[in-house]
Amino acid sequence: MINNHDPREFIRGLQQILISDTKRIGFLCGAGTSMAAEMRDKNGEIVYKNEKKRNPFPLIPGIKTMTEEILKKIDDAELIKALEIIKEELEDTEKDENRKKNAFMLENIISSVDQKLRVIGKGVLCGINKEKLKILREQIQNEVKNFVSVHSNKDIKLLTVDFLHSKFATWIINASRKYPVEVFTTNYDYLFELGFESQNLPYFDGFVGSYNPFFDPVSVENDLLIPNWTRLWKLHGSLGWGYDETEKKIIRSRQSSDDRIVIYPSLLKYDDSRKQPYVSYIDRLSTFLKKDDGVLFISGYSFGDEHINEAIVNSLAQSKSSSVIAFIYNENIVENDLPIIIGKRSKKMMICSNRKALIGGVFGNWKLKREPAKEDFDFIDQYFDRDAPIPTKDKGKDDEQTQNTGNLKLTDFNRFVNFLISLTYPTIN
């Protein structure tokens, strides 16, 4: 039996959630939300991958591309050999084939190096000593900084009138809500900060002070301090975060981003002062979902962080009415792919890919139940791209069979933001 999900019914439910001012709305944004922003030259023109101008370069590449490009720049023979050993170790620890394919990624590599640095002493691991391991860690971290520091690239213009993250900020401002919007992101870049500040949207990220702002876990938990400000929680660290060895605390400084970046793939291995932001933000994510009437929208996140996944699933189990709606940009998702596997752990999760979805624990295709009325075409086109008609005869009139299957457009963060803006003054069909 082939299962189907009607995208129009799904969108109706989505509209009801988003236009309700009593729902608590949150977003979990992964690398795909930075990739969705188009790269523009210093004149603000989109930079395309080819002359046909169909595929713009992403402003920041995805984690797979970033990993590949960073590792290409490592030319020391000893470090290359060490990375080959680390690759084998990471893949050998994964029994699941899906996880094995994605084991040798940036944050897992950094995590492995960090663990080795803590135990190596005066010995040798992966054929290199402690000093060489430090060089490997620093080289990778500096290259990450170079990739995500698009804000300081003079050949790129960010704050155009249609800058993606500015448009997202505009929706937050115009959407009248009882509770502040909470944005959780695994990205290191400044795109959300730049977008929010370009629209004069006040936000709070857990740091307090003005000279050397420091992370304050108590303020993360207290909604009464700044009740109406948007929340921005950077789950994996950020540019501009540094560790003050003297004070033993995380500080935020533009000077910090010039020579280091705090990355948190393996924070549970660190001492309490270093892991505090990560733990506090994960707790905040759990708290958001445990409370009633919370809806967490996931975009650009591939479910690669087990701690985040556990927090989501466990928190939903303790909530009466909160839910998760995840948009996965994947044309060919199958039932044993990781997002679907995670989604099946709770019927309060919807996993929506381009052509298929997991809703109510049922995996099926996107398919309209009936042919839409002509006046509905423009509305449906905002979120759904129907497949082309299939010819039924060689020639003649009316020789095509219409298709009600197709692609959900909202898996692209750019399309999703445009959809959000269209709901500022919604018309429910």
N, C-alpha and C positions, 0 to 999 in steps of 0.2 A: 504493500500500500504506500502510495506517495503522499506525504503530508505537505500541506501548503499553509502559508500565512498571508493574510490580506494586508498589504502595505497601507491601504487606506484606513482600515480599522486601527492599525497600529498608530498611524499619524493622528487620528482623532484622539486616542488616549494620550498621546504625547502633547497635543495641544492643551488638553484639559489640565495636565500636570503643570505645564509651563505658564499658563495664564492664571493659575491659582496663586493668590498672594499668600496663602497660608502654608504651602508646601516649603519645606527646607530643601534648597537646591544646592547641589555640589557638583564639581567636575574633577575627574581624575584625568590628567592630560600627560601623555607620554611623548616620545620623540616624534611621532607622526604629526603632532600639532605644530611643531616647529618646521617639519618638512612641508607642511601644507602652505606655509607662507612662501610666496615666490621671491626669488632673488631679483633685485633690481639694480641697475647700474647707477652711477652717481647722478644721472639726470632723471632717475625715477622710472626708467623704461625697463620692462620685464626682460630678463635674460633667458633665452630659450636654448634648448639642447640641440636644435637643428634649424635649418633655414625655413622650414614650413611653419615654424612658430606654433607648434601644438603642445610641446612639453617643456614648460619652464623649469629651470634649475631650482631645486628647493633651497630656501635660504640657509638651512642647516641640514646636512645629510643625515640619513638614518643611522642607527647604531651599527648595522652590519657594514655599510659603506664606510663609516667613520673608522671602524676597527680595521678594515682592510687597508685604507689609506694611511693610517697611522703606522701600522706594522711594516708597510712598504718603506717607510722612512728610516727604519732601524737597519743600519748597515754593518754593525759590529758583529763579526762572526760568532763570538762567544754568546752574545745576547740573542742572536738568531737561533742558535742551538738550544739555549735555555727556553726560548719560547716554544720550540718544537716539543720539548719535554713537558712543558706546562700544558700544551694542547692535548697531548696524550693523557696526562693526568686528569684534566677536566672532562674529557670525553669518556674516560674509563669509569668515572664516578657516576655517570648517568646511565641508568638501565633503559629508560624510556627513549625511543628513537627520536621523538620530537625534541626532547630536551638535549639529546646528544648533538643534534644538528646545530643547536644554538649555544652550545657550551662554551666554545672558544670566542667569546665576545668581550668587549672592552672591560666592563665592570667585573666580570668573572676573572679576567686576566689580572686586573689590579688587585682584586681580592686575594688571589693566589700569591702574588708577589708580596702583599702585606703580611700574609700569614707566614711566609718564609722569612721575612725580615725580622719577625718577632722571635724566631727560634734558631736562626742560623748561627749566632755567636761568631766565633772565629773559624767556623767550618766552611764547607762548600755544599751548595744545593743546586741542582740542575747544571752542574759544571761551573758555577761562578761563585765568587765570595760575596760578602755583605756589601762591599763598596760597589761592585758591579750591579747587584740587585737594586741598590739605591739609584744608580744611574738609569737603569731600566725604568724604574717607577717614575723618576723625574721626567724622563724623556717622553713617556706616554702621557703623563699628566700635562706637560707643557703643550703637547700637540693637541690634546683635548681642548685646552684653553684657546689655542689658535683657531680651531674649528668653530667654536661657539662664540667667540668674541666678534661677531659680525657688527656689533655696535661701534667698534673702533676702526672698522675698515673704511677708509676714505673713498674707496671705489664702489661702495654700496650705499644706496639711499634707503633708509628704513622707514622713516615717518612720512610716508605718502598719505594722501587723503583716504586711500582704501587699504592701509596697512591692516592685515588680518587681526592682529591682537588689539589694535585700536578699535576696530569694529566690534570685537567681543566686549571691550570695555563699554562701548556705547550702548550695547544691549543691556548690560548690568545697570547702567545709569537709568535707562528709560523703563526698565521692567520694575514696576513698583512691587516691593516684596516686604513682608512682615519680618523675615529673617535675612541676615546678610548672606550673600553668595559665598561659598567656600571653594577655593581652587587648590587642589592638590596636584603637584607636578613633579615628575622625575627628571625634568630637564634642568641643566646647569645654566642655560643662557639667561639673558635679561629681557627676552621678548615680552613676557607678561608685564614686567615692571615698566618697560618702555611704553607698551600699549596703554596701561592704566594711567601712567603719569601724563601721557599725551592728551588724555581726555579729562584730566583733573579728577580722577577717581581715587578717593582715599582708600588705602588698603593697609593691612597689618600683617607682618610676617613672623612675629615672635621676637624681633629684636627691638631693644629699647635704648635710648640715649641718642646723642647727636655727635659727640666727638669721635668715639670709637664704639658704636652701638654694639651691645652684647646680647647674646641669646638668653632670654628669660623664660624658662619652662612654665613658671606659674602663670604668666600672662597668656600663654597659649590655651590654658584650661579655663581662663576666666572671661566669659562672654560679656560681663558687665563693664569691663574697662573701656572698651570702644565698641559699643553695641551695634552701630550701624555701618561700620567699615567693612569692605570686602576683605576676606581672608585669603592669603597666599602662602601655602605651605610647600616648601621645596624639599621633597622627600629624600632626594639623593645628594643634597648639598647644592652649592651655587658658586658661580664666579663671585669674587668679592668677599668670600668667607675665608677667614684664616684662623689658625689656632694660636692663641697667646700662651706660650710656654710658661711665662712667669705667673700670669694670673690663672692659668689652667682653665681657660674658657674660650668658647667660639666667639669671635668678633666679626663684624662686617665692616669692610673698608675698601674703597676703590683702590687703595694702594696694594691691598692684598691680591687683587686680581692681576696685578702686574707681574707677580712672580710665583704665585701659587693659587691653587684652587682646592677647596675641600670637597672630596668625593667620598660617598658613603656606600660602597658596595658591601663592605664587611664590618660595619660599625659594631656589631655585636661582639667583635673580637677586641675592640678598643676599651680603654678605661671609661668610667662613667662620664667624665667631662667631655670627652670627644664624641661619645655616642648619644649624648643627651638630645640634640635636635632631632635625630632620626627617631629615637624612641618616643619623644613627645609628639612628633607629627603622626607617627603610626597610631599612637593612642588617640590623637585627635580624629583621625580617620575612623577608628573604631567607634568612638563616641558619637560621631556624626551619624553613623548607620544604626547604632543601637537605639537612638532616640526615635520616637514615632514620626511618621510622615516625612521621612527623608528620602530623597531621590538622588542617587549618584549617577551622573552621566560619565561614561568612560569613552575617551577618544584618543587615538594614537598610541594606545598602550597595548602591548602584545602579551600581557600576563607573564612576563619573564621574571618578576620578583616574587619569590615564594612567600616572603614575609608580608608583602602587601596582599597577596592572594589569600593567605590565611586570615589576615585581619578582616577582609571583606566577607569571606564565607562565614567565619565564626560570629561576626557582628550581626549579620543577617539572621543567623539562627537565634539570636537573643532579642531580635526586634519584632514587634507585632505588625508593623505596617511600612517599614522602609523597604526600598528596592533599588536595584541596579540595572541600568540600561547601558550596555556596552556596544559601541560602534567599532567594528573591526574591518579595516580596509584590506579585504582579501577576496579576490575573484573566485578562488577555487577552494574555499574552506571545506573540510570534510569532518565527519563526526568524531574522528579520533585526534583532531588537532587540539592543541592545548587550551585555547579559549573555550571551546565547546566542553572539553573535559571538566574544566573549572566551573563552567556555567551549570553543568548537570548536578553540581553539589548543592545547589539551592534553587528552588523553583521561584525564588524572588529575584532571580537574575534573568535578564534577556540579553542574548548575545546576537547581535545583528551584523551580518557581513553583507557584502555586495549583493549576492544572489540567494543566500540562505540565512536562516535565523533559528535560534533556539528560544522558543517562547513557551512558558509553562511546562518546561521539561521536554517539549516536542521539537525535534529537529526537522525542518522542512524548507521548501522553496518559497520565495516571495512570488505571490500570484494574486492578481485581482480576482475577486469572486465573480464579477460581472463586468460587462462592457460599460465604461463610464458614459454619462451624458456629456454632450458636446460642451456644455458650459463648465464642466468640471475639468477639462483637459489642462487648462493653465494651472489650476490648483495642484493637480496630481504631478504635473511636470516640475514643480518645485522640489519634489523629493524622490520621484520614481521615474526611471527611464525604461519605457517598455521595449521589449524586443521587436525587431522589425517583422512585418507580416511575412508569412510563408506563401510563395506562389503555389496554387493548386492546379493550374493549367498552363500550357505553353503560351497561349495567347487568349485574348478576349477580355471582356469587361467583368469586373468583380471576380478576378481569378486569384485573389489573395485571402489567406486565412489569418485573421488578426491574432496576436499573441497577448496574453495577459501576464506572462512572466516578464522579468526584467531585473534591473539593477536598482538597489536603494542608494540614492545619491548621498545620504547623510553620513556615510562612512568616511567621507572626505571632510575634514574639519572646516575647510573653507565653505563648503556647501552647508554644513551644520550651522555655522555662524550666520550665514545669510538666512537660513530658515528661522533661527532665533529672532533675528531682526524683523522678519516678516510677521512675527507673532506679537510685536509691540502693540499693534492694533489688529488683532486677529479676526478672521472671518472663518467660522467653523462650518464646513460643508457636511 
